[in-house]
Amino acid sequence: MTSKSDIAIQTRRSEPEKPEPSHLSPDYEMRIEARAKIISERIAALDNSAIPSLWGDAETSVQILERLEAQEARLRWLVRVAKYSEGANRTALWLEAGRVLAHLEGFLSMLARARCA
């Protein structure tokens, strides 16, 4: 006689394994990488410009630049690691890089609008 637990074990064994999450398209990865390079260049240009000194409080502008540089370094790390990862880890890293990139782009856009005002 087959018990309920034996049936449950057999059922679990007969279920197909869940496939790994699908990879993001190489095109998506290349776009993230290209946009990350542009952001890096914009932050470097901002760091080397006189604009931060015109923001007023020197300490605040230094803190803003340090945060931007830290986020940009995080973005570069995510892209570098994602390129050499596989499966679900690769997907998660590219998605996180996309989120960090969107945040940086939004912040730099806000700064550009504030400078024009």
MDAnalysis code that builds the backbone (N, CA, C; Angstrom):
import MDAnalysis as mda
import numpy as np

u = mda.Universe.empty(351, n_residues=117, atom_resindex=np.repeat(np.arange(117), 3), trajectory=True)
u.add_TopologyAttr("name", ["N", "CA", "C"] * 117)
u.add_TopologyAttr("resid", np.arange(1, 118))
u.add_TopologyAttr("resname", ["MET", "THR", "SER", "LYS", "SER", "ASP", "ILE", "ALA", "ILE", "GLN", "THR", "ARG", "ARG", "SER", "GLU", "PRO", "GLU", "LYS", "PRO", "GLU", "PRO", "SER", "HIS", "LEU", "SER", "PRO", "ASP", "TYR", "GLU", "MET", "ARG", "ILE", "GLU", "ALA", "ARG", "ALA", "LYS", "ILE", "ILE", "SER", "GLU", "ARG", "ILE", "ALA", "ALA", "LEU", "ASP", "ASN", "SER", "ALA", "ILE", "PRO", "SER", "LEU", "TRP", "GLY", "ASP", "ALA", "GLU", "THR", "SER", "VAL", "GLN", "ILE", "LEU", "GLU", "ARG", "LEU", "GLU", "ALA", "GLN", "GLU", "ALA", "ARG", "LEU", "ARG", "TRP", "LEU", "VAL", "ARG", "VAL", "ALA", "LYS", "TYR", "SER", "GLU", "GLY", "ALA", "ASN", "ARG", "THR", "ALA", "LEU", "TRP", "LEU", "GLU", "ALA", "GLY", "ARG", "VAL", "LEU", "ALA", "HIS", "LEU", "GLU", "GLY", "PHE", "LEU", "SER", "MET", "LEU", "ALA", "ARG", "ALA", "ARG", "CYS", "ALA"])
u.atoms.positions = np.array([
    [0.837, -1.172, 0.000],
    [0.000, 0.000, 0.000],
    [0.892, 1.249, 0.000],
    [0.538, 2.208, -0.799],
    [1.302, 3.438, -0.929],
    [0.721, 4.491, 0.004],
    [1.605, 5.082, 0.781],
    [1.141, 6.116, 1.706],
    [1.082, 7.470, 1.010],
    [0.436, 8.440, 1.672],
    [0.329, 9.792, 1.107],
    [1.689, 10.435, 0.935],
    [2.600, 10.185, 1.878],
    [3.928, 10.797, 1.774],
    [4.710, 10.218, 0.594],
    [4.512, 8.907, 0.302],
    [5.173, 8.303, -0.858],
    [4.662, 8.920, -2.152],
    [3.368, 9.186, -2.210],
    [2.767, 9.797, -3.400],
    [3.304, 11.211, -3.579],
    [3.415, 11.940, -2.469],
    [3.927, 13.309, -2.542],
    [5.367, 13.316, -3.031],
    [6.172, 12.367, -2.554],
    [7.575, 12.284, -2.986],
    [7.645, 11.935, -4.465],
    [6.828, 10.992, -4.900],
    [6.828, 10.607, -6.310],
    [6.377, 11.767, -7.190],
    [5.376, 12.501, -6.720],
    [4.875, 13.645, -7.482],
    [5.966, 14.689, -7.638],
    [6.681, 14.991, -6.552],
    [7.758, 15.979, -6.624],
    [8.861, 15.538, -7.568],
    [9.149, 14.249, -7.580],
    [10.196, 13.745, -8.465],
    [9.788, 13.834, -9.933],
    [8.489, 13.664, -10.200],
    [8.035, 13.661, -11.586],
    [7.854, 15.073, -12.147],
    [7.809, 16.088, -11.259],
    [7.673, 17.461, -11.744],
    [8.955, 17.878, -12.455],
    [8.806, 18.548, -13.562],
    [10.012, 19.005, -14.245],
    [10.703, 20.091, -13.426],
    [12.025, 20.138, -13.547],
    [12.776, 21.170, -12.836],
    [12.423, 22.526, -13.425],
    [12.388, 23.505, -12.543],
    [12.087, 24.850, -13.008],
    [13.279, 25.365, -13.806],
    [13.024, 25.944, -14.966],
    [14.141, 26.471, -15.739],
    [14.695, 27.724, -15.077],
    [15.964, 27.986, -15.362],
    [16.578, 29.218, -14.878],
    [15.864, 30.403, -15.501],
    [15.823, 31.523, -14.792],
    [15.211, 32.705, -15.403],
    [15.920, 33.038, -16.716],
    [15.137, 33.483, -17.666],
    [15.733, 33.758, -18.966],
    [16.718, 34.913, -18.858],
    [17.748, 34.823, -19.652],
    [18.765, 35.871, -19.671],
    [18.204, 37.096, -20.376],
    [18.733, 38.216, -19.992],
    [18.366, 39.440, -20.685],
    [19.059, 39.427, -22.036],
    [18.511, 40.166, -22.957],
    [19.097, 40.163, -24.291],
    [20.465, 40.837, -24.273],
    [21.365, 40.386, -25.129],
    [22.678, 41.040, -25.232],
    [22.535, 42.520, -25.588],
    [21.478, 42.847, -26.328],
    [21.238, 44.241, -26.688],
    [20.973, 45.080, -25.438],
    [20.191, 44.554, -24.512],
    [19.921, 45.256, -23.250],
    [21.228, 45.481, -22.495],
    [22.046, 44.449, -22.416],
    [23.316, 44.550, -21.698],
    [24.235, 45.584, -22.342],
    [24.275, 45.609, -23.674],
    [25.128, 46.577, -24.378],
    [24.623, 48.002, -24.155],
    [23.299, 48.187, -24.136],
    [22.742, 49.532, -23.888],
    [23.075, 50.010, -22.481],
    [22.950, 49.127, -21.504],
    [23.292, 49.489, -20.122],
    [24.765, 49.861, -20.043],
    [25.607, 49.070, -20.679],
    [27.050, 49.335, -20.653],
    [27.382, 50.679, -21.313],
    [26.750, 50.971, -22.441],
    [26.999, 52.228, -23.144],
    [26.510, 53.424, -22.317],
    [25.328, 53.298, -21.735],
    [24.797, 54.388, -20.907],
    [25.645, 54.579, -19.650],
    [26.158, 53.492, -19.093],
    [27.023, 53.582, -17.907],
    [28.306, 54.340, -18.244],
    [28.834, 54.112, -19.431],
    [30.052, 54.819, -19.849],
    [29.778, 56.320, -19.975],
    [28.621, 56.680, -20.525],
    [28.256, 58.092, -20.660],
    [28.112, 58.734, -19.282],
    [27.469, 58.036, -18.358],
    [27.303, 58.555, -16.998],
    [28.664, 58.760, -16.341],
    [29.569, 57.808, -16.512],
    [30.912, 57.933, -15.939],
    [31.610, 59.185, -16.461],
    [31.479, 59.417, -17.761],
    [32.101, 60.592, -18.365],
    [31.467, 61.883, -17.832],
    [30.145, 61.894, -17.674],
    [29.456, 63.089, -17.169],
    [29.853, 63.395, -15.731],
    [29.976, 62.361, -14.904],
    [30.357, 62.574, -13.507],
    [31.804, 63.043, -13.425],
    [32.679, 62.475, -14.244],
    [34.076, 62.924, -14.262],
    [34.162, 64.385, -14.710],
    [33.379, 64.753, -15.715],
    [33.377, 66.143, -16.190],
    [32.847, 67.079, -15.115],
    [31.821, 66.655, -14.409],
    [31.255, 67.469, -13.341],
    [32.271, 67.650, -12.215],
    [32.981, 66.585, -11.903],
    [33.990, 66.633, -10.840],
    [35.124, 67.601, -11.203],
    [35.461, 67.657, -12.492],
    [36.570, 68.505, -12.940],
    [36.151, 69.930, -13.278],
    [34.864, 70.228, -13.173],
    [34.381, 71.548, -13.551],
    [34.300, 72.474, -12.340],
    [34.025, 73.733, -12.615],
    [33.857, 74.726, -11.552],
    [32.421, 74.767, -11.054],
    [31.527, 74.037, -11.688],
    [30.104, 74.077, -11.344],
    [29.855, 73.762, -9.862],
    [30.455, 72.683, -9.295],
    [30.149, 72.388, -7.889],
    [30.476, 73.552, -6.950],
    [31.509, 74.309, -7.249],
    [31.848, 75.431, -6.374],
    [30.813, 76.544, -6.462],
    [30.017, 76.551, -7.525],
    [28.977, 77.563, -7.683],
    [27.673, 77.170, -6.993],
    [27.586, 75.952, -6.481],
    [26.359, 75.486, -5.844],
    [26.125, 76.172, -4.509],
    [27.117, 76.818, -3.982],
    [26.951, 77.496, -2.694],
    [27.783, 76.833, -1.629],
    [27.159, 76.033, -0.798],
    [27.829, 75.373, 0.318],
    [28.850, 74.364, -0.211],
    [30.126, 74.674, 0.008],
    [31.202, 73.820, -0.519],
    [31.150, 72.418, 0.067],
    [30.824, 72.316, 1.354],
    [30.780, 71.008, 1.998],
    [29.681, 70.142, 1.397],
    [28.536, 70.728, 1.149],
    [27.421, 69.997, 0.556],
    [27.761, 69.541, -0.857],
    [28.386, 70.415, -1.643],
    [28.725, 70.028, -3.012],
    [29.761, 68.917, -3.036],
    [30.692, 68.927, -2.090],
    [31.679, 67.844, -1.999],
    [30.968, 66.534, -1.654],
    [30.013, 66.590, -0.730],
    [29.269, 65.386, -0.354],
    [28.453, 64.849, -1.530],
    [27.837, 65.742, -2.284],
    [27.058, 65.321, -3.446],
    [27.959, 64.636, -4.461],
    [29.108, 65.236, -4.738],
    [30.040, 64.629, -5.695],
    [30.557, 63.284, -5.207],
    [30.838, 63.178, -3.918],
    [31.308, 61.903, -3.372],
    [30.245, 60.818, -3.512],
    [28.999, 61.169, -3.262],
    [27.910, 60.193, -3.425],
    [27.757, 59.782, -4.883],
    [27.830, 60.763, -5.776],
    [27.747, 60.445, -7.204],
    [28.876, 59.513, -7.623],
    [30.074, 59.817, -7.170],
    [31.228, 58.978, -7.522],
    [31.096, 57.579, -6.935],
    [30.563, 57.475, -5.725],
    [30.367, 56.158, -5.111],
    [29.332, 55.345, -5.890],
    [28.228, 55.989, -6.282],
    [27.206, 55.299, -7.066],
    [27.737, 54.903, -8.439],
    [28.544, 55.773, -9.026],
    [29.116, 55.472, -10.339],
    [30.097, 54.302, -10.234],
    [30.874, 54.257, -9.151],
    [31.789, 53.127, -8.931],
    [31.000, 51.835, -8.735],
    [29.885, 51.934, -8.006],
    [29.018, 50.767, -7.823],
    [28.475, 50.290, -9.158],
    [28.067, 51.221, -10.007],
    [27.559, 50.878, -11.333],
    [28.632, 50.171, -12.164],
    [29.849, 50.719, -12.152],
    [30.936, 50.071, -12.900],
    [31.189, 48.663, -12.401],
    [31.150, 48.473, -11.074],
    [31.365, 47.151, -10.492],
    [30.255, 46.199, -10.928],
    [29.007, 46.649, -10.859],
    [27.888, 45.796, -11.264],
    [28.024, 45.353, -12.714],
    [28.368, 46.287, -13.593],
    [28.517, 45.962, -15.014],
    [29.665, 44.970, -15.215],
    [30.785, 45.234, -14.548],
    [31.953, 44.354, -14.700],
    [31.639, 42.939, -14.225],
    [30.996, 42.812, -13.073],
    [30.681, 41.484, -12.534],
    [29.591, 40.808, -13.354],
    [28.597, 41.579, -13.792],
    [27.495, 41.005, -14.577],
    [28.004, 40.395, -15.881],
    [28.986, 41.023, -16.500],
    [29.512, 40.519, -17.774],
    [30.083, 39.113, -17.641],
    [30.589, 38.767, -16.461],
    [31.238, 37.471, -16.283],
    [30.414, 36.498, -15.442],
    [29.162, 36.865, -15.157],
    [28.278, 35.991, -14.378],
    [27.394, 35.187, -15.320],
    [26.682, 34.230, -14.742],
    [25.798, 33.379, -15.534],
    [24.455, 33.212, -14.836],
    [23.462, 32.828, -15.606],
    [22.158, 32.457, -15.079],
    [21.432, 33.576, -14.363],
    [20.797, 33.188, -13.256],
    [19.976, 34.133, -12.500],
    [20.822, 35.261, -11.909],
    [22.062, 34.953, -11.527],
    [22.934, 36.001, -10.991],
    [23.210, 37.077, -12.036],
    [23.468, 36.650, -13.251],
    [23.736, 37.609, -14.334],
    [22.525, 38.519, -14.549],
    [21.359, 37.911, -14.608],
    [20.129, 38.676, -14.811],
    [19.926, 39.681, -13.682],
    [20.086, 39.219, -12.447],
    [19.889, 40.100, -11.295],
    [20.882, 41.253, -11.299],
    [22.126, 40.977, -11.654],
    [23.147, 42.031, -11.678],
    [22.855, 43.064, -12.762],
    [22.443, 42.610, -13.947],
    [22.116, 43.563, -15.019],
    [20.903, 44.405, -14.656],
    [19.910, 43.779, -14.027],
    [18.727, 44.537, -13.614],
    [19.080, 45.573, -12.551],
    [19.933, 45.196, -11.604],
    [20.372, 46.142, -10.580],
    [21.195, 47.268, -11.208],
    [22.046, 46.928, -12.170],
    [22.814, 47.965, -12.875],
    [21.871, 48.931, -13.581],
    [20.800, 48.416, -14.158],
    [19.816, 49.274, -14.812],
    [19.138, 50.213, -13.836],
    [18.838, 49.720, -12.632],
    [18.205, 50.569, -11.614],
    [19.161, 51.666, -11.135],
    [20.411, 51.293, -10.877],
    [21.405, 52.281, -10.432],
    [21.627, 53.315, -11.525],
    [21.698, 52.866, -12.753],
    [21.895, 53.758, -13.891],
    [20.732, 54.740, -14.022],
    [19.513, 54.253, -13.900],
    [18.340, 55.127, -13.990],
    [18.356, 56.166, -12.876],
    [18.758, 55.758, -11.688],
    [18.851, 56.695, -10.569],
    [19.893, 57.785, -10.863],
    [21.053, 57.381, -11.325],
    [22.111, 58.356, -11.636],
    [21.694, 59.295, -12.760],
    [21.074, 58.748, -13.792],
    [20.618, 59.597, -14.902],
    [19.591, 60.614, -14.423],
    [18.682, 60.170, -13.583],
    [17.673, 61.076, -13.045],
    [18.288, 62.175, -12.190],
    [19.248, 61.800, -11.367],
    [19.892, 62.782, -10.500],
    [20.684, 63.800, -11.317],
    [21.430, 63.331, -12.315],
    [22.194, 64.257, -13.159],
    [21.269, 65.148, -13.968],
    [20.150, 64.621, -14.393],
    [19.169, 65.428, -15.111],
    [18.606, 66.519, -14.201],
    [18.328, 66.155, -12.956],
    [17.836, 67.124, -11.984],
    [18.876, 68.228, -11.747],
    [20.142, 67.834, -11.646],
    [21.211, 68.824, -11.462],
    [21.287, 69.774, -12.656],
    [21.148, 69.217, -13.848],
    [21.211, 70.048, -15.050],
    [20.073, 71.048, -15.061],
    [18.876, 70.614, -14.692],
    [17.727, 71.541, -14.646],
    [17.935, 72.600, -13.574],
    [18.507, 72.209, -12.428],
    [18.735, 73.162, -11.334],
    [19.765, 74.211, -11.740],
    [20.758, 73.815, -12.501],
    [21.793, 74.776, -12.941],
    [21.216, 75.776, -13.922],
    [20.227, 75.340, -14.703],
    [19.637, 76.230, -15.691],
    [18.656, 77.202, -15.057],
    [18.155, 76.875, -13.889],
    [17.139, 77.721, -13.246],
    [17.756, 78.939, -12.609],
])
